[in-house]
């Protein structure tokens, strides 16, 4: 028994009991499962079982019968299939993660709300459990490519969160053909079946077609690509007529100079600015927002659809609106030279842009001119053009407001945006970059001011009893550990941030962003900075907005494209009319849904950009580019092509000049033989070797110097193989063994 590794046997025995935590085993059953028939070895198993009982890993239920010693806890949570080999359920009740073995998933899928039995061993910190039941499916519809054989069909799903293909009975194809992109709904999952069964509910068309792929991306994230006919009919019945009764209830701004500033290709103009000089010399700036809730009434079909969607979705080539286009692009849109109904925040500002007075209420406007950002930027730079006096005046006020905001501790997360130039068939023909300009900042500052002041109006109360349910946009303080990790990371590039106070953090972050400018590390550092911060979300519980340094903040300025803004309009009108507080639970539930839908829309937008990026690069296979390392993992390095700001992956297995090990602490891969180091932020030369459009993935290889000698993996293995060292005694023993073998032969 000396050669048996006792700890290894203990681990194997514990595995048996962990797999069947409710079952009792005797030593014979354990021996059989371990394929042990020898009598002496079975006695050893009894000894090990007794030791495991003494260490509290096992419990002896009756003489000779053992069971896993666990504390049973029942909880609920949402399943996260981060990797095929790892499943986690987070329990908000326990504020802990529970690891679920693959064979204990019980047909649960990513995003499902599940009931879990936890087996927490007394001497183990990691919680393990099994899924007992599925309370609610997070998703029962999936998009993929149809694969048909003679007797059956499958939907092949390219989704890292869905590790199963879906079996489709031939009678449930509903017209889908080989190679079609389709949406299926899971209809059944038999207990002993490996794959779920589904039926095709929508055939999108042939894979690779631009329209089909965009619709497939929306379906992937459970986002609609069109409005149902009944919703469109309901919107079509709405009248754009403004009655005398409507005007009487509103403050009239039609005689005051008003303008809109939007992207050149925008069709939904939901905000406008007006400017008027008052008798005391102060300036009155009106922030006028489309009065969507005047047309979209509670409990109507259009309202319910808007609440369900919660946001417009911006893909690489289109906007999927939250409300039908008759409303978003016509009735509600603040088009020039037309009377439009608005909900406004009006501010009296002195020469230093201090708010001296404010007013909130329903208004009517008539915009004098529709500008795009480029036109306004030209006016700011040349001081010439239509309404140049008004634009320059508003811009000067915006700059003063902005300066105060940063002095108060706001952080400047301003990043450029990549746009693909598409031909009439949707094929990408080029790339352009949009950098934030003063014209963008002009609009941004007044929208931020309106959002802040609306939130303050409702949120700042004298007592707890006078608090009212409201929608806040919050941004929590960053985690200290993440900040320390970020600080340590940027020191490798020669930069520093102060973490001593909120003011110092924001000041040093802003200084850092200015210092890195357009350097090769700027994108990497900004990405890491954003990751160190919390995500902004909607909630009825206000904690302030850390990034903007606002104690109160909401979203009031974009009701055409965001449902929370519609909620804010309704709540603000309610409270201005002196009515009692809305139901806080209803508000909070809508906030959670809106945050979730916002995240889906962001992921869909990224997926559409990735798809077009791969499509744009697929005819550039073999071409070489300079790039910067934007990510490092044990399986490879992510590199962003500097010319196009498009990212791809260099797999470690493609790096055939050395063996590379991953240094997680220093964000790098180190070569054992060549001593090369590939670190986050380094520039490298790459060649495009693969473009997988379906997976939206680009693969690169590193371009080496032409005179550099490549070493094969076989040579490297031989090079690294440790040589045996022999003493004189060992050599004598070795020689005598050889002589003995010769004699025997």
Secondary structure, DSSP 8 states (H G I E B T S, - for coil): -TTS-HHHHHHHHHHHHHHTTT--B-HHHHHHHTT---HHHHHHHHHHHHHHHHTTSEEEEETTEEEE-EEEEEEEEEEEEEETTEEEEEETTTTEEEEE-GGGSTT--TT-EEEEEEEEETT-SSEEEEEEEEEE-S--EEEEEEEE-SS-EEEE---TT----EEE-GGG-TT--TTEEEEEEEEE--TT-SS-EEEEEEEEEETT-HHHHHHHHHHHTT--SS--HHHHHHHHT------HHHHHTSEE-TTS-EEEEE-TT-----EEEEEEE-TTS-EEEEEEEE-HHHHS-TTSHHHHHHHHH-B-EE-SS-EE-SS-HIIIIIISS--TTSEEEEEEEEEEE-TT--EEEEEEEEEEEE-SEEEEHHHHHHHHHHS-STTHHHHHHHHHHHHHHHHHHHHTT-------EEEEEE-TTS-EEEEEEE---HHHHHHHHHHHHHHHHHHHHHH--SSGGG-----EEEB----HHHHHHHHHHHHTTT-----SSHHHHHHHHHHHHHHHTT-TTHHHHHHHHHHTS---EEESS---BTTTTBSS----S-TTTBHHHHHHHHHHHHHHTT-----HHHHHHHHHHHHHHHHHHHHHHHHHHHHHHHHHHGGGTT-EEEEEEEEEETTEEEEEETTTTEEEEEEGGG-TTS-EEEETTTTEEEETTT--EEETT-EEEEEEEEEETTTTEEEEEE---TTS----HHHHHHHHS------HHHHHHHHHHHHHHHHH-
